[in-house]
Amino acid sequence: MGFGRIYNMVKTNYKLRGNEKVYILPIGDIHIGSEQFDEKYFQYCLDTVDSIKSDKRIYLMGDLVEAASKQVGNSSFKTDMSLDDQIDYVIKSFKPYRKDIVNMVQGNHCARLSKDFDLNVMRIISRALKVPDGNQFLDTFYINQEPYTIYTRHGKGSAAYAHTAQGKMIREHQHIDADMYLNGHSHRLDYFTTPNVSDGKIKRRHYVMTGSFLKYNGYADSMGLPVLPESFIQLNINKDLRVKSTNFYIDQVRPDLMEALMK
């Protein structure tokens, strides 16, 4: 399934009162099967999701599995899990949450397998979870009868610094009309917002880079890329459509799980 407005089993109408909120939970760039996959921190993420008892909307942001071979990006670093086992791991991990998963987008790792071998790994996972899969999505739901739209895609390219990554994200989404934009791929965690004037009122656009679960010692280390600690993000929207974010950086919330950098 490609670009479109998607409604699946996840509820789309929320009646919020008082301090009630809807939680937005983008999870991606897990890279299950990579030797740098941080399994303990990923489990910490799932435990954190479990602790939320309010309404949840989960978005799977691509590169859930490493899905690498000698032909597709594994000439330097080996996987420690077969592709079959990577797929099974994802399905087992997310099956308990499938009633809250809105959609899943294809990352570049799986896209290469699809291109070179006609193997659509995301389709296998999405069918097992009964969740829509595609390259990009517009998801519209309603809070107290007011529409709210979230745009999701994996993303592409890179930027060395936070401020250049922000500018890149704004430029690449100018043609998309949404309230919130979710991108993975960069392994960077960031949340920022910009004001826009519509009909004499300020309407904010919210931009989210969704982090990753890869340790630094691997491809990033070999290429001298910036250190981006394992991370994920939670956002919530209240009855007035105000957004708050909580960033979960491993060095801040679980330093006990960190390994030494540049070993």
Salt bridges, closest charged atoms under 4 A:
ASP29 OD1 - HIS31 NE2 3.60
ASP29 OD1 - HIS154 NE2 3.96
ASP29 OD1 - HIS187 NE2 3.30
ASP55 OD2 - LYS11 NZ 3.79
ASP63 OD2 - HIS31 NE2 3.71
ASP63 OD2 - HIS154 NE2 3.24
GLU66 OE1 - HIS31 ND1 2.84
GLU66 OE1 - HIS109 ND1 3.94
ASP100 OD2 - LYS99 NZ 3.41
ASP133 OD1 - ARG123 NE 2.95
ASP139 OD1 - ARG57 NH2 2.96
GLU172 OE1 - ARG153 NH2 2.69
GLU172 OE2 - LYS168 NZ 2.88
ASP179 OD1 - LYS203 NZ 3.53
ASP240 OD2 - LYS239 NZ 3.47
ASP240 OD2 - ARG242 NH1 3.89
ASP256 OD2 - ARG254 NH2 2.60
GLU259 OE2 - LYS215 NZ 2.90
GLU259 OE1 - LYS263 NZ 3.48
